[in-house]
Amino acid sequence: MMLSDFRVRAAAVSVLAALVTSCGGNPPPRANRAEPVRQPVSRVPEQPVRVAAIPQTPPPAVVGESAIVVDVVSGRVLYAKNADLPRAVASTQKIITALCVLDAGNIDKPVTVEASDAACEPTKLGLKPGEVYTRRELVKVLMVKSANDVGRTLARDVAGSQEAFSNLMNRKSASLGMRNSNFKNPHGLTEPGQYSTARDMAIAARAAYRSPLLRSYAATKAFTFRFNDGRTRLLENTNKVLKTLPYCDGMKTGTTNASGRCLVSTGSLNGRSVIVVVLKSNSANIWTDSTKLLRWALERPAA
């Protein structure tokens, strides 16, 4: 009888132990297993974003009615004069034209010239209907020589019409954060309701500066263009600062009666790169305006 009672009590203890474990008690110890050796994760230290310092010397006086100097890397504005005043910017808006062509892709696509492409004022390259060139060839001419017939040819090829391409330009500028711009053609000839600002054109230039292709074209001092019939023409860059300031490396000129003389220029020196926009200057001062601002921003010790 005593043996039977012992067995009953042992069974009860086993059941109680099982209940305790199932209700969150400590489970029985697991068999020892070799734990994998975990290597420490090596992390590459994050590089701080360099914020450009504003030069300690006062900025030079410029004749241009609107101007801005922007650090390429950080986007910091180093100098501004009427930078948000809407005005005509002439052919400097071809920077947006070029960006829209690049966005369309297939840069080596052949483009057949049509008669309507020449329906604009000089400056022209002299394209003839039926001639065929690649988008790449035409974008280079656009950035170096600023040919208006080339702008119209690219616009029609990319969007189907000048109006549709203008819509592309406005969508592109809005996506870049250009808040005070409205474009109505791909070349910059004066039209009512077409305008931009120095600040907005600096934003466009900063986007173009990130494109190795556009940077190389904007920095081209001259090149020989070959027409389909074998004729050649030496095309010299309209940006004269490229030839007078060694560290200037682009970008785009513009001139109409409404806009005055305009220049978007870029330069790199001592580990810094800046964009200078000067609008509504004049023939006697546009090159010196831009040169003075580039020198003010860049000719100082490296950061």
N, C-alpha and C positions, 0 to 999 in steps of 0.2 A: 504494500500500500504506500509505503514511504517512497519507493522507487517511482511509482506512478505519479505521485504529487510532484516529485522533482522534475519529471519530464514535462508536466503541464506548465510548471513555472518557467522552465527554460524556453519553451515554445512561446510563452507570453512575452518574455524579455526580447526574443528575436522579432516578434511582430511590432513591439513598441519601438525598437531601434529602426525598423524599416519606416514606420510612420514619421519619426523624427527627421530622418534623412529626406523623405519626400516633401516635408513641409518647410524645408529651408535650413535644416540643420547641416552640420558639417559633413560633407560626403567623405567616404573612405579615401585615404591617401592614394594618389595615382602612382603607378610604377614610375620609377625614375627614368627620364628620357634625356638624351643629350640635347641641350638647347643650342640652336644655331648661333654662331657668333655674329653679332650685328656690327657692321662697320659704321663709324660716324659719317653722317652725310656732310660732304664738303660743299660749301656754298660760296659762289663767286660774289664778292662784295659788290653791291650796287654802286654804280658810278653816279655821283651827284650831277644834276643838270647844272651846267655852268650858266649863270645869269650874267649877261654882259654889264660891265660897269659903264656908266656915263662918263665921257671924258671930263677931266677937271677944268680944262680950258673952255671959255665961252665959245659957243658955235659961231661960225662966221656969218656975216650978213649975206643974204642972197637976194637977187632981183626977182626970181620966180615967185609968183603970188601964192603958190601952195608948194609945200615940200615936207618930206619926212625922211628920217634915217632909222632903219630897223636892223637889229642884230639877226642874222640868218638863223643861228642855232636856237636861241631862246625866244625870238620874236619880240624882244623888248624894244620899245620905242626909245631911241636915244635923243631924238630931236623932232619937233613937229611945228609946222607953220601952216595954219589954215588947212590942216590935213583932212578935215571932214567936209570941206566945202565942195559941193558937186560942181563939176565943170567938164567941158570937152577935153578928152585926153588923146585924140587923134590916133595915130598908128600904134601907140603903146598898148592899145587894147588887142593888138594882134597876139600878145602873149596869151590871152584867153582863147583866141582862135587856135593857136598851136596846141594848147592843152586839150581842147575839144577834139582836135584831129588825133592826138595820141590816145585819148579815151576811146575813140572809135576802133582802135586796133588795126591790125593788118597794115602796118606802116609801109610795106613794100607793094601794096596794091597798085596796079596800073590805073591811071586816071586819064580819060580822054577829054581833051579840051573841047568846049562847045562855044558857039558864036556869042552867046549871052554872057560868057565869062569875061569878055573884054569890055562890057558896058559899064565902064567906070573911068574916072579921071586918072591922070598920072599920079604917082609913079607906077609905070607898068614894066613888065618884063618883055612884053610883045608876043605872048602866046597866040598861036593860030589854031583855028578849029581843025580837029582831026589829029592834032599832035598828041602824043601819049608820053606821060612822065609818071614816075612813082610818087606816092604821097611823101616819101622820104625826101626826094629831090625838091619837091615844091615847098615843104616846110623849111628846108634850109634857105631857099631863096626868100621866103617870107620873113625869116628872122634876120637875115643878113642885109638884104636890099629893100625889104618892105614893099614888095610889088603888090599893088592892089588887085590886078587881074589874077594873080596867084591866090590871093585870099578868097576871091569869088569862086575860083575853080575848086578849091578845097572845100568851101562851104557847100556848094552844090553837090559835090561828090559824096560828102559825108551825110548830109541831111536831106538832099533832094531839092532844096530851094534855099534862097537867101533868108527868107522869113523863118523857115524851120530851123536853120542853123542859128539864127539870132536867139531863138527860144532855147537851144542847147547852151549857148553862151550864158544866158541868164540863169539857167539851172545850175550850170557849173560854177558861176560866180557865187550864187547863193550857197551852194554846198561848201565852198571854201570859207564862207563867213564874210563875204563882201556885201555889206548891208546898204550901201548907198550908190549902187551902180545899175544902169539899164543900158543894154546894148541893142542896137538895131541893125547893125551890119558887121561883116567880118573884118573890115579894113580900117574903120575909124574915120572915114570921111563924114563931114558934118551932117547930122540929121536932127530935126527937132525931137526933144525927149531922150536923146542919147547922152549919157554922162557917166562919170565915175569920180573918184576922189584920190588924193595922194595915198591915203591909208589903204584904200581898197586895191590900188594898183601895186602897192608893196606886198599885200597878201597874195596877189596873183604872181608876182615875181618870185616870192618865196616858194610857191608851189612849183613854178618852172625851174627854179634853182635845184630842186630835188630830182629833176630829170637829167640824167647824164647826157642824153641826146640833145635836149634843148640848151643845156649849158655849153656843150661843145659848139653848137651852131651860133649861139650868142657871142661866143668868144672868137669866132672866125673873123679875121681881119679882112680877108679877101679870098675868093676862089673863082675858078673858071667854070662857067656853066656851058654845057653843050646842048644845042638844040637838035631836034630830030633830023634836020637836013644837013647836019655836020657843022653848022656855024657855031662859033664860040663867042662868049662875052665874059669879060672880066667883071665880076661883081665885087665892089668894095663895100665894107660895112659902113652904114650911115652913122655909127657911133664913133665920133672922133676921139673920145676919151680913151678908147682902146689903144690908140696910137701914141698918146701923149703921157699916159699914166701906166707904168709897168705892171702894177698889180690890179688894174681894172680888168675884169673878165666877162663882161656883158653889160646891158642886156637889150634895150629896145628904145628907138627914137620915135618921135611923132611931131608932125607939124601941120596945122591948118590955120586959116585966118581966125577961126573961133577959139582954137586951143592955144595959140601962140606956140612957142618952141617948148617941147616936152622931152624929157629923157628919164628913163628908168635905167640906172646903172648899178653894177655890182662890183665888189672888190674883195680881195683876200690878202691879208698881211699879218704877220706876227701871231698866227693862230686864231685870227678873227676873220669873219666874213660879214659884210654888211650890204644892205640894199639902200640905195638912195633914189628917191623919186623927186623930180622937180617939174612942176607944171606951170604953164603960162609965164615962161621966161621970154627972152628975145634972142635974136641971132647973135648979138654981141656978147651975151652973158650966159647962155645955156651951158656951154662947156665948162666955163670957169665956175659957175654955180655948183655944178655936179662935182667937179674936181676938188673944190674947197671942202665940200661936205665929206667926200671920201677921205681926204687927207685928215680932216679933223677927227673922223671916227677911227681911223686905222693907224695913223703915224704916231704911235705911242708904244711904250714897252709892252712886251707880251704879258698876257694875264698869268 
